Amino acid sequence: MPAPPRRTRSDARQNRERLLEVAALVFAEQELDAAPAVIAQRAGVGVGTLYRHFPTREALIDAAYQRRLTLVCEQAAELLPGRTAAEAMQEWMTHFVGYATAKHGMAQALNTVIASGTDPYAGSRALLTGAVGTLLAAGAEDGSLRTDLTADDVLLFMSGIAQSAGQAGSPEQSARLVGLLLDALVRR
């Protein structure tokens, strides 16, 4: 009989999480110029640990992107307790624009993942639609958000804000645009 799979040690899980966090930041800053040794050093681990978790640059880029997206999407539900859905939506949209702006910095790195035959965006739409849907449903329940919009509508608007913020916009302009979008989402 085959041996049962071993559980990952807690320090190994922490190393992996730290590597993903640092890799996302470094790839956003340096794109393909990011050296694995720099990522490992900033994460406080050896290069061997990096390669044990992520055997290729593409695997590291994909995992870092997926982790960041998952964390942003999980925030939607985490922001609801103690806030109206409209307040949670505004805070989440601000987080999303920050995430999307950093993702623009990773664009070249993500293109290498796509070229390797992996689609890092395959599950993105479902995660994002789920996050926005959670906030819209809470807004319908507490009466703070309009009920005639879909998650896809909101994501389309947010994509435009994120696109402009990533190219030439300033953080202040992004905040104003998020505020304008929230005004359109609030139930009157």
C-alpha positions as CSV (number, residue, x, y, z in Angstrom):
1,M,0.0,0.0,0.0
2,P,1.3,3.5,-0.8
3,A,2.1,5.6,2.2
4,P,-0.3,8.4,2.9
5,P,0.8,11.8,1.7
6,R,2.8,13.7,4.3
7,R,1.4,16.9,5.7
8,T,3.3,20.0,5.0
9,R,5.2,21.4,8.0
10,S,4.1,24.7,9.3
11,D,7.5,26.3,8.6
12,A,7.4,25.1,5.0
13,R,3.9,26.6,4.6
14,Q,5.1,29.9,6.0
15,N,8.1,29.9,3.7
16,R,5.9,29.3,0.7
17,E,3.5,32.1,1.7
18,R,6.4,34.5,2.3
19,L,7.9,33.5,-1.1
20,L,4.6,34.2,-2.8
21,E,4.2,37.6,-1.1
22,V,7.7,38.7,-1.9
23,A,7.6,37.4,-5.5
24,A,4.4,39.3,-6.3
25,L,6.1,42.5,-5.1
26,V,9.4,41.9,-6.8
27,F,7.8,40.9,-10.1
28,A,5.6,44.0,-10.0
29,E,8.7,46.1,-9.4
30,Q,11.2,44.4,-11.7
31,E,9.0,42.3,-14.0
32,L,11.3,39.7,-15.7
33,D,14.4,41.2,-14.4
34,A,13.5,39.7,-11.0
35,A,16.2,37.2,-10.0
36,P,15.1,34.2,-8.0
37,A,18.0,34.8,-5.6
38,V,16.7,38.3,-4.8
39,I,13.2,36.9,-4.2
40,A,14.6,34.2,-1.9
41,Q,16.8,36.6,0.0
42,R,13.9,39.1,0.6
43,A,11.7,36.2,1.8
44,G,14.5,35.1,4.2
45,V,14.9,31.7,2.6
46,G,17.5,30.0,0.5
47,V,17.2,29.6,-3.3
48,G,16.9,25.9,-2.9
49,T,13.7,26.5,-0.8
50,L,12.3,28.6,-3.6
51,Y,13.0,26.0,-6.2
52,R,11.6,23.2,-4.0
53,H,8.3,25.0,-3.9
54,F,8.4,26.5,-7.4
55,P,10.6,24.5,-9.9
56,T,10.2,27.2,-12.6
57,R,9.9,30.9,-12.9
58,E,6.5,30.5,-14.5
59,A,5.3,28.4,-11.6
60,L,6.3,31.1,-9.2
61,I,4.7,33.9,-11.2
62,D,1.5,32.0,-11.6
63,A,1.3,31.0,-7.9
64,A,2.1,34.6,-6.8
65,Y,-0.6,36.0,-9.1
66,Q,-3.2,33.4,-7.9
67,R,-2.4,34.0,-4.2
68,R,-2.8,37.8,-4.6
69,L,-6.1,37.4,-6.5
70,T,-7.4,35.0,-3.9
71,L,-6.5,37.3,-1.0
72,V,-8.2,40.2,-2.7
73,C,-11.4,38.2,-3.4
74,E,-11.5,36.8,0.1
75,Q,-11.5,40.3,1.5
76,A,-15.0,40.9,0.2
77,A,-16.6,38.8,2.8
78,E,-14.2,39.8,5.5
79,L,-15.0,43.5,5.1
80,L,-18.8,43.0,5.7
81,P,-19.0,42.5,9.5
82,G,-19.5,45.9,11.2
83,R,-20.0,47.8,7.9
84,T,-22.8,48.4,5.5
85,A,-22.4,46.6,2.2
86,A,-21.8,50.0,0.5
87,E,-18.9,50.8,2.9
88,A,-17.5,47.3,2.4
89,M,-17.8,47.7,-1.4
90,Q,-15.9,51.0,-1.4
91,E,-13.1,49.6,0.7
92,W,-13.0,46.4,-1.4
93,M,-12.9,48.4,-4.7
94,T,-10.0,50.4,-3.3
95,H,-8.1,47.2,-2.5
96,F,-9.0,45.8,-5.9
97,V,-7.6,48.9,-7.8
98,G,-4.4,48.6,-5.8
99,Y,-4.1,44.9,-6.6
100,A,-4.9,45.5,-10.3
101,T,-2.3,48.3,-10.5
102,A,0.3,46.0,-9.1
103,K,-0.8,43.3,-11.6
104,H,0.0,45.7,-14.4
105,G,3.5,45.7,-13.1
106,M,3.5,41.9,-13.4
107,A,2.1,42.0,-17.0
108,Q,5.4,41.0,-18.7
109,A,6.0,38.2,-16.2
110,L,2.4,36.9,-16.6
111,N,2.9,36.9,-20.4
112,T,5.7,34.4,-19.9
113,V,3.4,32.1,-18.0
114,I,0.9,32.3,-20.8
115,A,3.6,31.6,-23.4
116,S,4.5,28.5,-21.4
117,G,1.0,27.1,-21.9
118,T,-0.6,28.0,-18.6
119,D,-3.6,30.4,-18.4
120,P,-3.2,32.3,-15.1
121,Y,-6.5,34.0,-15.7
122,A,-8.6,30.8,-16.1
123,G,-10.3,31.1,-12.7
124,S,-10.0,34.8,-12.2
125,R,-13.4,35.7,-13.5
126,A,-15.2,33.3,-11.2
127,L,-13.3,34.5,-8.1
128,L,-13.9,38.2,-8.9
129,T,-17.6,37.6,-9.8
130,G,-18.0,35.7,-6.6
131,A,-16.4,38.5,-4.5
132,V,-18.5,41.3,-6.1
133,G,-21.6,39.1,-6.0
134,T,-21.1,38.7,-2.2
135,L,-21.0,42.4,-1.7
136,L,-24.0,43.1,-4.0
137,A,-26.1,40.4,-2.2
138,A,-25.2,42.0,1.1
139,G,-26.2,45.4,-0.3
140,A,-29.5,44.1,-1.5
141,E,-30.1,42.6,2.0
142,D,-29.2,45.7,4.0
143,G,-30.6,48.1,1.3
144,S,-27.4,50.1,0.8
145,L,-26.7,49.0,-2.8
146,R,-28.8,49.0,-6.0
147,T,-30.2,45.6,-7.0
148,D,-30.4,46.2,-10.7
149,L,-26.7,45.7,-11.4
150,T,-24.8,42.5,-11.9
151,A,-21.3,41.5,-10.7
152,D,-20.2,41.6,-14.3
153,D,-21.4,45.2,-14.6
154,V,-19.4,46.3,-11.6
155,L,-16.3,44.4,-12.7
156,L,-16.4,46.1,-16.1
157,F,-16.5,49.5,-14.5
158,M,-13.7,48.5,-12.1
159,S,-11.6,47.1,-14.9
160,G,-11.7,50.5,-16.6
161,I,-10.7,52.3,-13.4
162,A,-7.9,49.8,-12.8
163,Q,-6.7,50.0,-16.4
164,S,-6.4,53.8,-16.2
165,A,-4.9,53.8,-12.8
166,G,-2.2,51.3,-13.9
167,Q,-1.3,53.4,-16.9
168,A,-1.3,57.1,-16.1
169,G,-3.6,57.7,-13.2
170,S,-2.7,58.8,-9.7
171,P,-3.9,57.2,-6.4
172,E,-6.0,60.4,-5.8
173,Q,-7.6,60.0,-9.2
174,S,-8.3,56.3,-8.6
175,A,-9.9,57.2,-5.3
176,R,-12.1,59.7,-7.0
177,L,-13.1,57.3,-9.7
178,V,-13.9,54.6,-7.1
179,G,-16.0,57.2,-5.2
180,L,-17.9,58.0,-8.4
181,L,-18.6,54.3,-9.1
182,L,-19.8,53.8,-5.5
183,D,-22.2,56.8,-6.0
184,A,-23.6,54.8,-9.0
185,L,-23.9,51.7,-6.9
186,V,-25.6,53.1,-3.9
187,R,-29.4,52.7,-3.6
188,R,-31.2,56.0,-3.5
